[in-house]
Amino acid sequence: MTVPEMFGCKVFDDRQMRARLSAEVYASLKETIDNGKKLDLSVANSVAQAMCAWATENGATHFTHWFQPMTGITAEKHDGFISPAPNGGVIMEFSGKELIQGEPDASSFPSGGLRATFEARGYTAWDPTSYAFLKENTLCIPTAFCSYGGEALDKKTPLLRSMEALNRQAMRILKLFGNEDVKRVITSVGPEQEYFLVDREMYLKRKDLVYTGRTLFGAMPPKGQELEDHYFGAIKPRVQAFMEDLNEELWKLGILAKTEHNEVAPAQHELAPIYTTTNVATDHNQLTMEIMKKVARKHGLACLLHEKPFAGVNGSGKHNNWSMATNTGMNLLNPGDTPAENAQFLLFLVAVIKAVDEYQDLLRLSVATAGNDHRLGANEAPPAVISIFLGDELNAILEAVEKDEPYAGTEKKRIRLGADVLPRFNRDTTDRNRTSPFAFTGNKFEFRMVGSSNSIACANIMTNASVAEALRQFADVLEGAEDFDAALHELLRDTIRAHKRIIFNGNGYDDAWIKEAEEERGLLNLRTTPDALSRLVDRKNIDMLLRHRIYSEAEVHSRYEIQLENYIRTVRIEALTMVDMAQKDILPAVMAYGSDLAAAIGRKKAVSADIAAGYETRLVGRLDDLTDRIDAAAAALNDAVKELDAISDFVAQGDFTRDDIIPKMAALRSVCDEAETLTAASYWPFPTYGDLLFGV
């Protein structure tokens, strides 16, 4: 089967709908998908029958409403297509009612107080904008998930709301520029996915990897990523086989997997897709992560999606390439050739700048997790301070607009919007600046703070909502202007002046920048998840999210509680895993080695009292000291967890986790890693960093 034949063969996509639905039903469904028209039940019945026929022809026996609860992963409950027949047999059928709505038990999903414990009912609702697909023998129908009271319990619902909010405000702006043919504005995303591959047998021998997805102990081997020889290097045969298998599985599901390569750290790799509609890209990325793990098992590998699975080498992110486009194919972040197109581009560009500056806290908290706290600010990731990179040339153009001065580029003239064409500038006139959290890269923005295991929904919800708010304010000003060109010029000039503090084209890793950002520019530096999440419930953020109907106030508070509790629980599991490994694995290994050394000293002295055993004696002393320190550090951490459990308030629990649990975890790790460097390899109880990073 060729790639074109393979691509989308497991998807009930537009090709299947066009072939299997009547012209009338197909046209009605396309109106629903493209323009949000309410779906008629008769149309749903026809679609359901066609879906069922296609799925059963391809071996499906069950269907499921596939949804994305606040756990960060996907969920599904399978029901068979079978219904009893009068003759005692069964028939395969699927109704429009079953397609449109499901009723999974919601009792065990995180709700953040949106429902009482005894209110178990939840509903799933078909999202026709994301195609149904086959997974093994099951037809998976992408759906939204809400509580019995109608509150969103998932990540898809607010994402769809945010896309609609941005569409509403962007359409107001486009109408002002005379774009009467545009019917809809769509946000598009291409999420790059970084990951590690390690040998599965080694993975299963480490409780930390199995329970937490990252190594909680591990001394660095003599070689790490210092030589930078892994980056874009030749792909090892075992990894290449995995990638080939992965590509085929993704292509069958219509996922536009495009680029694959080795990343900087040993055993680290990246997959990048072609960008597509944000909602679909989010679904696809969730599927990609799931399939990566599944395909890795087939190849005797384990796929690690944690943001920092190994200390001392680069962690993994998920660069979120975001843009806005019209249904007519116009990229709103791509400057055109006419004065109107230039001005329109600048207005949308400045809207993003304003949005990122005013809602930098929302962008930061959208990627706040226990795992990402280890990564942000390290050498492979942007700092926790949000800033925008534009490049020297585009930055100079904005300065010319702000100051009403000639642009010092190839065309030295004043830029009067509505009258002049912008000086031409190429998409890639400067470096991408990999230290920038939010970088303009030609016709899109690359948000580089998203963690590798995160759903991209949260980052895109906050990006869409923030930009929608900026566009709303712009539209309110321009719609009432007597002189549109003059009002536009003044609006852009004043907005650039007010928000240029967020623009930074330099080295984001430089300590001087962090100081400048905080002390001179007044930018936020929300270093940890508790610091960031607390900003979600700030009044100005709640008001904006309510204004655009992204969340209800109860839904905002529920997200704060769910995400903070997830942080606390994640760190608690890690802490208990460390205590378990230290007490049951590391201490016995170090003690056994020390005991055998002591016995060797005794045997030497038994031969002759004159034989010196200086090295062994000193080493035994150091190992004895380490066992005492490991025991004390493990006990201190265990006691801290008990103290954490005694705290009733979840905000206080988050602070205690950050300020007490995590430092005690670091102390235990330090002494255990020191013990690893002194203990003979044959005694160490689990695979080392060297084994894991170079074992494939």
C-alpha positions as CSV (number, residue, x, y, z in Angstrom):
1,M,0.0,0.0,0.0
2,T,1.4,3.4,-1.0
3,V,1.4,6.3,1.4
4,P,-1.4,8.2,-0.4
5,E,-3.5,4.9,-0.3
6,M,-2.6,4.4,3.4
7,F,-3.2,8.0,4.5
8,G,-6.5,8.3,6.4
9,C,-7.6,4.7,5.7
10,K,-8.8,4.4,9.3
11,V,-10.6,7.8,9.3
12,F,-14.2,8.5,8.4
13,D,-13.1,11.7,6.6
14,D,-14.5,13.9,4.0
15,R,-13.7,11.3,1.3
16,Q,-15.8,8.7,3.0
17,M,-18.6,11.2,3.9
18,R,-18.8,12.4,0.3
19,A,-18.9,8.8,-1.0
20,R,-21.4,7.4,1.5
21,L,-23.8,10.2,2.2
22,S,-26.5,11.7,0.0
23,A,-25.7,15.1,-1.5
24,E,-28.3,16.7,0.7
25,V,-27.0,15.1,4.0
26,Y,-23.4,15.8,3.0
27,A,-24.1,19.5,2.4
28,S,-26.0,19.8,5.7
29,L,-23.1,18.1,7.6
30,K,-20.5,20.3,5.9
31,E,-22.5,23.4,7.1
32,T,-22.4,22.1,10.6
33,I,-18.6,21.4,10.4
34,D,-17.7,24.6,8.6
35,N,-20.1,27.1,9.9
36,G,-21.4,25.7,13.2
37,K,-25.0,25.1,11.9
38,K,-27.1,23.0,14.3
39,L,-27.2,19.3,13.3
40,D,-30.7,17.9,12.5
41,L,-31.4,14.5,14.0
42,S,-32.4,13.1,10.6
43,V,-28.9,14.1,9.3
44,A,-27.3,12.5,12.4
45,N,-29.2,9.2,11.7
46,S,-27.9,9.1,8.1
47,V,-24.4,9.9,9.2
48,A,-24.5,7.3,12.0
49,Q,-25.7,4.6,9.5
50,A,-22.9,5.4,7.1
51,M,-20.3,5.5,9.9
52,C,-21.5,2.1,11.2
53,A,-21.4,0.6,7.7
54,W,-17.9,1.9,7.1
55,A,-16.6,0.8,10.5
56,T,-18.0,-2.7,10.4
57,E,-16.7,-3.2,6.9
58,N,-13.3,-2.4,8.4
59,G,-13.7,-4.9,11.2
60,A,-15.1,-2.8,14.0
61,T,-17.5,-4.4,16.5
62,H,-17.7,-1.5,19.0
63,F,-18.0,2.3,19.2
64,T,-16.9,4.7,21.8
65,H,-17.2,8.4,22.6
66,W,-13.5,9.4,22.8
67,F,-13.0,12.3,25.1
68,Q,-10.3,14.3,27.0
69,P,-11.1,14.7,30.7
70,M,-9.0,16.8,33.0
71,T,-6.6,13.9,33.6
72,G,-4.5,15.0,30.7
73,I,-5.1,11.8,28.8
74,T,-8.0,10.4,26.8
75,A,-10.9,8.3,28.0
76,E,-13.3,5.9,26.3
77,K,-16.1,3.5,27.1
78,H,-16.8,0.8,24.4
79,D,-20.3,-0.3,23.4
80,G,-21.1,-3.0,20.8
81,F,-22.9,-2.2,17.6
82,I,-25.0,-5.4,18.1
83,S,-28.7,-5.3,18.7
84,P,-31.0,-8.3,19.0
85,A,-32.8,-9.5,15.9
86,P,-36.3,-11.1,15.9
87,N,-34.9,-14.5,14.8
88,G,-32.6,-14.8,17.8
89,G,-29.6,-13.4,16.1
90,V,-28.1,-9.9,16.1
91,I,-27.9,-7.0,13.7
92,M,-25.2,-4.3,13.6
93,E,-26.7,-0.8,14.0
94,F,-25.9,2.6,15.2
95,S,-28.3,5.5,15.7
96,G,-28.0,9.2,15.3
97,K,-28.9,9.6,19.0
98,E,-26.0,7.3,20.0
99,L,-23.7,9.3,17.7
100,I,-24.7,12.7,19.1
101,Q,-24.7,11.9,22.8
102,G,-23.3,9.4,25.2
103,E,-23.6,9.0,29.0
104,P,-20.4,7.8,30.6
105,D,-20.0,7.6,34.3
106,A,-18.4,10.8,35.4
107,S,-17.9,9.9,39.1
108,S,-14.1,9.2,39.0
109,F,-13.0,12.0,36.7
110,P,-11.5,15.2,38.2
111,S,-14.2,17.9,38.6
112,G,-12.6,20.5,40.9
113,G,-15.9,20.7,42.9
114,L,-18.1,21.1,39.8
115,R,-20.3,18.1,41.0
116,A,-21.0,16.4,44.3
117,T,-19.5,12.9,44.8
118,F,-22.9,11.3,44.4
119,E,-23.6,13.0,41.1
120,A,-22.1,10.4,38.8
121,R,-23.8,11.2,35.5
122,G,-21.8,12.9,32.7
123,Y,-22.5,13.5,29.1
124,T,-20.4,13.3,25.9
125,A,-21.4,15.2,22.8
126,W,-20.1,14.6,19.3
127,D,-17.7,17.1,17.9
128,P,-18.3,16.8,14.1
129,T,-15.3,19.1,13.4
130,S,-13.0,16.2,14.2
131,Y,-13.3,13.1,12.2
132,A,-14.2,9.7,13.7
133,F,-11.5,7.1,13.4
134,L,-10.8,3.4,14.0
135,K,-8.6,2.0,16.7
136,E,-8.3,-1.7,16.6
137,N,-11.9,-3.0,16.5
138,T,-13.5,0.2,17.8
139,L,-15.0,3.3,16.1
140,C,-13.8,6.3,18.1
141,I,-16.0,9.4,17.9
142,P,-14.3,12.6,19.2
143,T,-16.6,14.2,21.8
144,A,-16.8,17.0,24.4
145,F,-17.5,15.9,28.0
146,C,-19.7,17.8,30.5
147,S,-21.3,17.2,33.9
148,Y,-25.0,16.6,34.5
149,G,-25.3,20.3,35.2
150,G,-23.7,21.3,31.9
151,E,-20.2,22.4,33.2
152,A,-17.2,21.4,31.0
153,L,-15.3,18.5,32.5
154,D,-12.8,18.3,29.6
155,K,-10.3,20.2,27.6
156,K,-12.0,20.1,24.2
157,T,-15.1,22.1,25.2
158,P,-13.2,25.3,26.3
159,L,-10.9,24.9,23.4
160,L,-13.8,25.0,21.0
161,R,-15.2,27.9,22.9
162,S,-11.9,29.8,22.6
163,M,-11.7,29.1,18.8
164,E,-15.2,30.5,18.4
165,A,-14.4,33.6,20.6
166,L,-11.4,34.4,18.4
167,N,-13.4,33.8,15.3
168,R,-16.1,36.3,16.4
169,Q,-13.6,39.1,17.2
170,A,-11.3,38.5,14.2
171,M,-14.3,38.7,11.9
172,R,-15.2,42.1,13.3
173,I,-11.7,43.3,12.4
174,L,-11.7,41.7,8.9
175,K,-15.0,43.4,8.0
176,L,-13.4,46.8,8.8
177,F,-10.8,46.0,6.1
178,G,-13.5,45.1,3.6
179,N,-13.0,41.3,3.6
180,E,-16.7,40.6,2.8
181,D,-15.9,37.1,1.3
182,V,-14.5,35.8,4.6
183,K,-16.9,33.7,6.6
184,R,-14.7,32.3,9.3
185,V,-11.3,32.7,11.0
186,I,-9.7,29.5,12.1
187,T,-6.6,29.0,14.4
188,S,-4.1,26.4,13.2
189,V,-1.4,24.6,15.1
190,G,1.5,22.3,14.4
191,P,2.8,20.8,17.7
192,E,6.3,19.4,17.5
193,Q,6.7,16.4,19.8
194,E,10.0,15.5,21.6
195,Y,10.4,12.2,23.4
196,F,13.0,9.7,24.7
197,L,13.3,6.0,23.7
198,V,14.9,3.5,26.2
199,D,15.1,-0.2,26.3
200,R,11.9,-1.6,27.7
201,E,13.6,-4.3,29.8
202,M,15.7,-1.7,31.5
203,Y,12.7,0.6,31.9
204,L,10.8,-2.2,33.8
205,K,13.7,-2.5,36.2
206,R,13.3,1.0,37.4
207,K,10.3,1.8,39.7
208,D,10.8,5.5,39.2
209,L,10.3,5.2,35.4
210,V,7.3,2.9,35.8
211,Y,5.5,4.9,38.5
212,T,6.5,8.5,37.6
213,G,7.8,8.5,34.0
214,R,11.1,10.0,35.1
215,T,14.3,8.9,36.8
216,L,14.3,10.1,40.4
217,F,17.9,8.9,41.0
218,G,20.9,8.7,38.6
219,A,24.5,9.8,38.5
220,M,25.6,11.2,35.1
221,P,27.7,8.8,33.0
222,P,31.1,10.0,31.7
223,K,29.5,11.0,28.4
224,G,26.2,12.9,28.1
225,Q,25.3,15.4,25.4
226,E,28.6,17.4,25.6
227,L,29.8,16.5,22.1
228,E,26.4,17.3,20.6
229,D,26.9,14.3,18.3
230,H,23.3,13.0,18.7
231,Y,21.6,16.0,17.3
232,F,20.4,15.3,13.7
233,G,22.8,12.3,13.7
234,A,22.3,9.1,11.9
235,I,19.2,7.3,13.3
236,K,20.0,3.9,14.8
237,P,18.4,0.9,13.1
238,R,16.2,0.0,16.1
239,V,14.9,3.6,16.4
240,Q,14.4,3.9,12.6
241,A,12.3,0.8,12.6
242,F,10.2,2.3,15.4
243,M,9.8,5.6,13.5
244,E,8.8,3.8,10.3
245,D,6.1,1.8,12.1
246,L,5.0,4.9,14.0
247,N,4.6,6.9,10.8
248,E,2.5,4.2,9.2
249,E,0.1,4.1,12.2
250,L,-0.2,7.9,12.3
251,W,-0.7,8.2,8.6
252,K,-3.5,5.6,8.7
253,L,-5.3,7.9,11.2
254,G,-4.8,10.9,9.0
255,I,-2.2,12.5,11.2
256,L,0.2,14.6,9.1
257,A,3.5,13.3,10.6
258,K,6.1,15.0,8.5
259,T,9.6,15.3,10.2
260,E,11.6,13.0,12.3
261,H,15.1,13.4,13.7
262,N,17.4,12.8,16.7
263,E,17.3,15.6,19.3
264,V,20.2,16.9,21.4
265,A,20.2,14.5,24.3
266,P,21.2,10.8,23.8
267,A,18.1,8.7,23.2
268,Q,16.0,11.8,22.5
269,H,14.1,12.3,19.3
270,E,11.4,14.5,17.7
271,L,8.4,14.2,15.5
272,A,6.8,17.2,13.8
273,P,3.5,17.3,11.9
274,I,2.1,19.7,9.3
275,Y,-0.1,22.1,11.1
276,T,-3.9,21.8,11.0
277,T,-7.0,23.2,12.7
278,T,-6.3,23.7,16.4
279,N,-9.1,21.3,17.6
280,V,-8.0,18.6,15.2
281,A,-4.3,19.1,16.0
282,T,-5.1,18.7,19.7
283,D,-6.9,15.4,19.1
284,H,-4.1,14.3,16.8
285,N,-1.4,15.1,19.4
286,Q,-3.2,13.1,22.1
287,L,-3.4,10.2,19.6
288,T,0.2,10.6,18.7
289,M,1.4,10.3,22.3
290,E,-0.7,7.2,22.8
291,I,0.5,5.5,19.6
292,M,4.1,6.4,20.4
293,K,3.9,4.3,23.6
294,K,2.1,1.5,21.9
295,V,4.5,1.2,18.9
296,A,7.5,1.5,21.3
297,R,6.3,-1.6,23.2
298,K,6.1,-3.6,19.9
299,H,9.8,-2.8,19.4
300,G,10.9,-3.6,22.9
301,L,11.2,0.0,23.7
302,A,9.6,2.4,26.2
303,C,8.7,5.9,25.1
304,L,9.2,8.6,27.8
305,L,7.1,11.7,27.4
306,H,8.0,13.3,30.7
307,E,9.5,16.8,30.4
308,K,12.7,15.9,32.3
309,P,13.2,12.1,32.4
310,F,16.9,12.5,33.0
311,A,18.7,15.2,35.1
312,G,21.8,16.7,33.5
313,V,20.6,16.4,29.8
314,N,18.0,18.2,27.8
315,G,14.4,17.7,28.7
316,S,11.5,17.4,26.2
317,G,9.1,20.1,25.1
318,K,6.3,20.4,22.5
319,H,6.7,23.6,20.4
320,N,3.2,24.9,19.7
321,N,3.3,26.6,16.3
322,W,0.1,28.8,16.2
323,S,-1.4,30.9,13.5
324,M,-4.7,32.4,12.3
325,A,-6.2,31.9,8.9
326,T,-9.5,32.6,7.1
327,N,-11.7,30.1,5.4
328,T,-10.5,31.6,2.1
329,G,-6.9,30.6,2.8
330,M,-5.5,33.9,4.0
331,N,-2.9,33.7,6.8
332,L,-3.5,36.7,9.0
333,L,0.1,36.7,10.2
334,N,1.5,36.9,6.7
335,P,2.0,40.4,5.4
336,G,0.5,41.0,1.9
337,D,1.6,43.3,-0.9
338,T,-1.0,46.0,-0.7
339,P,-1.4,48.8,1.9
340,A,-4.6,47.3,3.3
341,E,-3.0,43.9,3.7
342,N,0.0,45.4,5.4
343,A,-2.1,47.3,7.8
344,Q,-4.2,44.3,8.5
345,F,-1.1,42.2,9.2
346,L,0.3,44.7,11.6
347,L,-3.0,45.0,13.5
348,F,-3.2,41.2,14.0
349,L,0.5,41.1,14.9
350,V,0.1,43.9,17.5
351,A,-3.0,42.2,18.9
352,V,-0.8,39.2,19.7
353,I,1.8,41.4,21.3
354,K,-0.8,43.1,23.5
355,A,-2.4,39.7,24.3
356,V,0.8,38.1,25.4
357,D,1.8,41.1,27.5
358,E,-1.5,41.5,29.3
359,Y,-2.1,37.8,29.8
360,Q,1.4,36.5,30.2
361,D,0.3,34.9,33.5
362,L,-2.4,32.9,31.6
363,L,0.1,31.7,29.1
364,R,2.6,30.7,31.8
365,L,0.0,28.8,33.9
366,S,-1.3,27.0,30.8
367,V,2.0,25.0,30.7
368,A,2.4,24.7,34.5
369,T,3.0,21.1,35.7
370,A,5.3,19.4,38.1
371,G,7.2,17.9,35.2
372,N,7.6,21.2,33.3
373,D,8.9,23.0,36.4
374,H,12.1,20.8,36.0
375,R,12.5,22.0,32.4
376,L,11.7,25.7,32.1
377,G,14.7,27.8,32.5
378,A,17.2,25.0,31.8
379,N,19.5,25.1,28.8
380,E,17.1,23.5,26.3
381,A,14.0,25.5,27.2
382,P,12.9,29.1,27.6
383,P,12.8,30.7,31.0
384,A,9.6,31.0,33.1
385,V,9.5,34.7,32.0
386,I,7.2,35.2,29.0
387,S,8.6,37.4,26.2
388,I,8.1,37.8,22.4
389,F,10.8,37.5,19.8
390,L,10.1,39.3,16.5
391,G,13.5,39.6,14.9
392,D,15.5,42.8,14.2
393,E,13.8,43.8,11.0
394,L,10.2,43.4,12.1
395,N,11.0,45.0,15.4
396,A,12.5,48.0,13.5
397,I,9.3,48.3,11.5
398,L,7.2,48.5,14.7
399,E,9.6,51.1,16.1
400,A,9.1,53.2,12.9
401,V,5.3,52.9,13.4
402,E,5.6,53.8,17.0
403,K,7.8,56.9,16.5
404,D,6.4,57.9,13.1
405,E,9.9,57.9,11.8
406,P,11.4,56.5,8.6
407,Y,12.1,52.8,8.6
408,A,15.8,52.4,8.3
409,G,15.5,49.4,6.0
410,T,15.8,49.1,2.3
411,E,13.0,51.6,1.7
412,K,13.6,54.7,3.9
413,K,10.2,56.3,4.2
414,R,7.6,57.0,6.9
415,I,5.1,54.2,7.3
416,R,1.7,55.8,7.2
417,L,-0.8,53.0,7.4
418,G,-3.5,53.0,4.7
419,A,-1.3,54.9,2.4
420,D,2.0,53.1,2.0
421,V,3.2,49.6,1.4
422,L,5.3,48.2,4.2
423,P,9.0,47.7,3.3
424,R,9.4,44.2,2.1
425,F,10.9,41.8,4.6
426,N,11.5,38.1,4.3
427,R,10.1,35.5,6.6
428,D,13.4,34.3,8.0
429,T,15.6,37.3,8.2
430,T,16.9,36.5,11.7
431,D,17.6,33.4,13.8
432,R,14.6,31.6,15.3
433,N,15.9,32.4,18.8
434,R,15.4,29.1,20.6
435,T,15.6,30.9,24.0
436,S,12.4,32.8,23.4
437,P,9.2,31.5,24.9
438,F,6.9,33.1,22.2
439,A,8.7,33.6,18.9
440,F,7.5,34.9,15.6
441,T,8.8,32.6,12.9
442,G,7.6,34.0,9.6
443,N,3.8,33.5,9.5
444,K,3.1,32.0,12.9
445,F,4.1,32.2,16.5
446,E,6.0,29.3,18.2
447,F,5.1,28.9,21.8
448,R,8.0,26.9,23.1
449,M,7.1,26.5,26.8
450,V,4.6,23.6,26.3
451,G,5.8,20.4,28.0
452,S,6.2,17.2,26.1
453,S,3.5,15.3,28.0
454,N,1.0,18.3,28.1
455,S,-2.2,18.5,26.2
456,I,-1.8,21.4,23.8
457,A,-5.4,22.3,24.5
458,C,-4.6,24.5,27.6
459,A,-1.9,26.6,25.8
460,N,-4.2,27.2,22.8
461,I,-7.2,28.0,25.0
462,M,-5.3,30.8,26.7
463,T,-3.7,32.0,23.4
464,N,-7.0,32.1,21.6
465,A,-8.8,33.8,24.5
466,S,-6.1,36.4,25.0
467,V,-5.9,37.4,21.3
468,A,-9.7,37.5,21.1
469,E,-9.7,40.0,23.9
470,A,-7.1,42.2,22.2
471,L,-9.1,42.1,19.0
472,R,-12.3,42.9,20.8
473,Q,-10.8,46.0,22.2
474,F,-9.4,47.0,18.8
475,A,-12.7,46.5,17.1
476,D,-14.5,48.6,19.7
477,V,-12.2,51.5,18.9
478,L,-12.1,51.2,15.1
479,E,-15.8,50.5,14.5
480,G,-16.7,53.9,15.9
481,A,-13.9,55.8,14.3
482,E,-14.7,58.7,11.9
483,D,-11.3,58.4,10.1
484,F,-10.4,54.7,10.0
485,D,-6.9,55.2,8.7
486,A,-6.0,57.8,11.3
487,A,-7.6,55.8,14.1
488,L,-5.8,52.7,13.0
489,H,-2.4,54.4,12.9
490,E,-3.0,55.9,16.4
491,L,-4.2,52.6,17.8
492,L,-1.1,50.7,16.5
493,R,1.3,53.4,17.7
494,D,-0.2,53.6,21.2
495,T,-0.4,49.8,21.6
496,I,3.2,49.3,20.6
497,R,4.2,51.9,23.1
498,A,2.2,50.3,25.8
499,H,3.3,46.8,25.3
500,K,6.8,46.9,23.8
501,R,8.2,45.7,27.1
502,I,7.2,42.2,26.2
503,I,9.4,42.2,23.1
504,F,12.9,40.8,23.6
505,N,15.2,39.6,20.9
506,G,18.2,38.7,23.0
507,N,19.4,35.7,24.9
508,G,16.6,34.4,27.2
509,Y,19.1,32.3,29.1
510,D,21.2,35.3,30.3
511,D,20.8,36.0,34.0
512,A,20.9,39.7,33.2
513,W,17.8,39.3,31.1
514,I,15.8,37.8,34.0
515,K,16.9,40.7,36.2
516,E,16.0,43.2,33.5
517,A,12.6,41.5,32.9
518,E,11.6,41.6,36.5
519,E,13.1,44.8,37.8
520,E,13.1,47.1,34.8
521,R,10.2,45.8,32.6
522,G,7.9,44.5,35.3
523,L,7.4,41.2,33.7
524,L,6.3,38.2,35.7
525,N,8.6,35.4,36.7
526,L,6.4,32.6,37.9
527,R,9.0,29.9,38.5
528,T,6.8,27.1,39.9
529,T,3.4,25.6,39.3
530,P,1.8,26.9,42.5
531,D,3.1,30.4,41.7
532,A,1.6,30.3,38.2
533,L,-1.7,28.6,38.9
534,S,-2.7,31.1,41.6
535,R,-2.9,33.7,38.9
536,L,-5.8,31.9,37.2
537,V,-8.3,33.1,39.7
538,D,-7.2,36.8,39.5
539,R,-10.2,38.9,38.9
540,K,-8.9,40.3,35.6
541,N,-8.4,36.8,34.2
542,I,-11.7,35.5,35.3
543,D,-13.5,38.5,33.9
544,M,-11.8,38.1,30.5
545,L,-12.6,34.3,30.3
546,L,-16.2,35.0,31.3
547,R,-16.6,37.8,28.8
548,H,-15.7,35.4,25.9
549,R,-17.6,32.5,27.4
550,I,-14.5,30.3,27.5
551,Y,-15.3,29.2,31.1
552,S,-17.9,29.9,33.7
553,E,-16.6,31.3,37.0
554,A,-17.1,27.8,38.6
555,E,-15.2,26.2,35.7
556,V,-12.2,28.6,36.3
557,H,-12.0,27.7,40.0
558,S,-12.4,24.0,39.2
559,R,-9.3,24.2,36.8
560,Y,-7.3,25.9,39.5
561,E,-8.1,23.1,42.0
562,I,-7.7,20.3,39.6
563,Q,-4.3,21.5,38.3
564,L,-2.9,22.3,41.7
565,E,-4.1,18.9,43.1
566,N,-2.5,17.2,40.1
567,Y,0.8,18.9,40.9
568,I,0.6,17.9,44.6
569,R,-0.3,14.3,43.8
570,T,2.4,14.0,41.2
571,V,5.1,15.1,43.5
572,R,3.7,13.0,46.4
573,I,3.9,9.9,44.2
574,E,7.5,10.8,43.3
575,A,8.4,11.3,46.9
576,L,7.0,8.0,48.0
577,T,8.7,6.2,45.1
578,M,12.0,7.7,46.2
579,V,11.5,6.5,49.8
580,D,10.6,3.1,48.5
581,M,13.6,2.8,46.2
582,A,16.0,4.3,48.7
583,Q,15.0,1.9,51.5
584,K,14.3,-1.3,49.6
585,D,16.9,-1.1,46.7
586,I,19.6,1.5,47.2
587,L,20.4,1.0,50.9
588,P,20.6,-2.8,50.7
589,A,22.9,-2.5,47.7
590,V,25.3,0.0,49.4
591,M,25.3,-2.0,52.6
592,A,26.0,-5.3,50.7
593,Y,28.9,-3.7,48.9
594,G,30.3,-2.2,52.2
595,S,29.9,-5.6,54.0
596,D,31.7,-7.4,51.2
597,L,34.5,-4.8,51.3
598,A,34.8,-5.2,55.1
599,A,35.0,-9.0,54.7
600,A,37.8,-8.5,52.1
601,I,39.6,-6.3,54.6
602,G,39.3,-9.0,57.2
603,R,40.6,-11.7,54.9
604,K,43.7,-9.5,54.0
605,K,44.4,-8.9,57.7
606,A,44.0,-12.6,58.4
607,V,46.8,-13.4,55.9
608,S,49.2,-10.8,57.5
609,A,48.7,-8.0,59.9
610,D,51.3,-6.0,57.9
611,I,49.1,-5.9,54.7
612,A,47.6,-2.5,54.3
613,A,44.0,-2.1,53.4
614,G,43.9,1.6,53.2
615,Y,41.6,2.1,50.2
616,E,39.1,-0.5,51.3
617,T,39.0,0.9,54.8
618,R,38.5,4.4,53.6
619,L,35.8,3.3,51.2
620,V,34.0,1.3,53.8
621,G,34.0,4.3,56.0
622,R,32.5,6.5,53.3
623,L,29.8,3.9,52.5
624,D,28.9,3.6,56.2
625,D,28.5,7.4,56.3
626,L,26.4,7.4,53.1
627,T,24.0,4.7,54.4
628,D,23.4,6.8,57.5
629,R,22.7,9.9,55.4
630,I,20.5,8.0,53.0
631,D,18.5,6.5,55.8
632,A,18.1,10.0,57.5
633,A,17.2,11.7,54.2
634,A,14.6,9.0,53.3
635,A,13.1,9.2,56.8
636,A,12.9,13.0,56.6
637,L,11.1,12.8,53.2
638,N,8.7,10.2,54.5
639,D,7.9,12.3,57.5
640,A,7.3,15.3,55.2
641,V,4.8,13.3,53.1
642,K,2.9,12.5,56.3
643,E,2.9,16.2,57.2
644,L,1.6,17.0,53.7
645,D,-1.2,14.5,54.1
646,A,-2.3,16.2,57.4
647,I,-2.8,19.6,55.7
648,S,-6.5,20.0,54.7
649,D,-6.3,23.1,52.5
650,F,-5.1,22.4,48.9
651,V,-3.5,25.7,48.4
652,A,-1.4,25.2,51.6
653,Q,-0.6,21.7,50.4
654,G,0.7,23.2,47.1
655,D,3.0,25.6,49.0
656,F,4.2,22.8,51.3
657,T,4.9,20.6,48.3
658,R,7.0,23.3,46.6
659,D,8.8,24.5,49.7
660,D,9.4,21.4,51.8
661,I,8.7,18.1,49.8
662,I,10.7,19.0,46.7
663,P,13.9,20.2,48.6
664,K,13.8,17.0,50.7
665,M,13.6,15.0,47.5
666,A,16.6,16.8,46.1
667,A,18.5,16.1,49.3
668,L,17.7,12.4,49.1
669,R,18.7,12.2,45.5
670,S,22.0,13.9,46.1
671,V,23.2,11.4,48.6
672,C,21.9,8.4,46.7
673,D,23.6,9.6,43.5
674,E,26.8,10.0,45.4
675,A,26.5,6.4,46.6
676,E,26.0,5.3,43.1
677,T,29.4,6.7,42.1
678,L,31.1,4.7,44.9
679,T,29.2,1.4,44.6
680,A,30.5,-1.3,42.3
681,A,28.3,-1.7,39.2
682,S,27.5,-5.3,40.0
683,Y,25.8,-4.3,43.2
684,W,23.8,-1.3,41.9
685,P,20.1,-2.5,41.9
686,F,18.8,-0.9,38.7
687,P,20.0,0.3,35.2
688,T,22.1,3.4,35.3
689,Y,21.9,6.6,33.2
690,G,24.6,5.2,31.0
691,D,22.6,2.0,30.4
692,L,19.4,3.9,29.6
693,L,20.8,6.7,27.5
694,F,23.1,4.5,25.4
695,G,21.3,1.2,25.6
696,V,19.2,1.3,22.4
